[in-house]
């Protein structure tokens, strides 16, 4: 059974930082892309960041560039999202996803999803 488990969410004041983790089991990411998506109340799920497992090439949504960094720990089969300079508009449930995808920004192309972790940024 493939499982992706996110952790690291919480409540933080604007300007603060959080580090999200996504630990995988039951699957190898050798040929996968890994992505972070988020969904705020009343909004569609949106792309945040993604990384190709093999070469580490990273992609970011424009609003998080320079603030968020996606990375991976190959040995631990874990992907991270370091979030700095957080803003209230970053508040959402953050989901980790994995899949054999070519378009890393489209949620519908991913095969596996975590349960999500809540990130709340207060002003």
BELJOJO-V247256 format. One line per field, one symbol per residue. ss: DSSP state (h for helix, s for strand, l for the rest). phi: phi as a letter, one per 20 degrees, with the letter a starting at -180 (. if undefined). psi: psi as a letter, one per 40 degrees, with the letter a starting at -180 (. if undefined). A space follows every 10 residues. Layout:
# BELJOJO-V247256
ss = ???
phi = ???
psi = ???
This chain:
# BELJOJO-V247256
ss = llssssslls sssllllsss ssssslllll llsssssssl lllllsssss sslllllsss lhhhlllsss sssllllsss sssllllhhh lssssssssl llllllhhhl lsslllssss ssl
phi = .fcccebofr dbfgnecbce ccedbmbddg dddccdcbce gmcffcfdbb beffdmfdcc fgfdfnddce bcdffelcdc ceddlfcgfe faeddecbre cdefedffee ecceencfdc dee
psi = hhhhhiieia hiiheaiihi ihhiieiied fiihihiihi heiihihdii ihddeehiii ideehedihi iihddefiii hhhifiidee hihhhiiiig idheehdeei diiieihhhh hi.
